Amino acid sequence: MTTEQRSAAGGRVPFRAPEPRVPDTVSDVLADACRAAVTGVNRAWDTWDRAGLVQTVRTGADGTPTYRIDEIVEDAIAATAAAHGVNLLSEELGLVDRGSGVTMVVDPLDGSANAAAGVPLSCFSGALYVDGELAEGLICWLEQGHCVAARAGEPVPYRTSGATALTGAAVSMLRPKRHAGGDSTDAWLRVAGRAERVRILSSSCLESLLVAEGSIDAFADPGSRTHRLVDLAAAALIVPAAGGAVVDVHGSPLELDTDLTRRWSGVVAATPQLAEELVEAIASSPR
């Protein structure tokens, strides 16, 4: 039995996050926050078994349970934000206001259930708002160290697939579920029935990264209003810079809001045309 097999058998996550390959263009505060996320997730994996990682330690600012692994990673990032003197809006802590004109909006560990279970599909996502305007975004696939980033008004070295039609597309979605506004199952099935391939990866930020780089054509919440600002902020800059679009099924604008109970049904697509077709498919009444 290998070391990795013994680790898995003992309830430990059998890998570590490598040093993130942060592009040179990324600001110091976002780069340091990303590295802090890596330090935090590795500390969590080294210290706790899988059961301990998913133990609920409190309720986060977004109203959902905070796992121990979430808290460990977020605490590392919060220390970085404090060192740089910027405001922090984070999934579990909510808003930490330092009176700065710069606010860092982060999802410290998107896909925390994956990360705790040993499924290597989790991300750090961070965005900088300067005087209320989205200025920079960074997403890092933690288990790979792979990063994509964008600055407002600047070109990026990656492109979406350019897909314009849902028929034949590779689409990733949130799972179908009952929610406050109804049930997303019918909308999920409408999209799945027209797409060529459908995946559920359970990490919205990773799925947005894959759209930006052309690995998949689109990602969508099929109408359940599950996404928070922290899930979409970085993607809202990164994906359009690569030729894509980030929209809400219900037409709500994505804007800086410190209320993390506010939700969006985000659609992240390779082109505005594909985004529009997805919105239509999700929002239409069953025939």
ABEGO torsion letter per residue (X at the ends): XBAAAAAAAAGBBABBBBBBBBBAABBAAAAAAAAAAAAAAAAAAAABBAAAAABBABBBAAGBBBBAAAAAAAAAAAAAAAAAGBBBBBAAAEBBBAGBABBBBBBABBGAAAAAAGBBBBBBBBBBBBGGBBABBBBBBAAAGBBBBBBBGBBBABBBAGBABABGBBBBBBBBBBBAAEBAAAAAAAAAAABABBBBAGBAAAAAAAAAAGABABBBBBGAGABBAAAAAAAAAAAAAAGBBBBBAAGBBBBBBABAABBBBBBBBABAAAAAAAAAAAABBBX
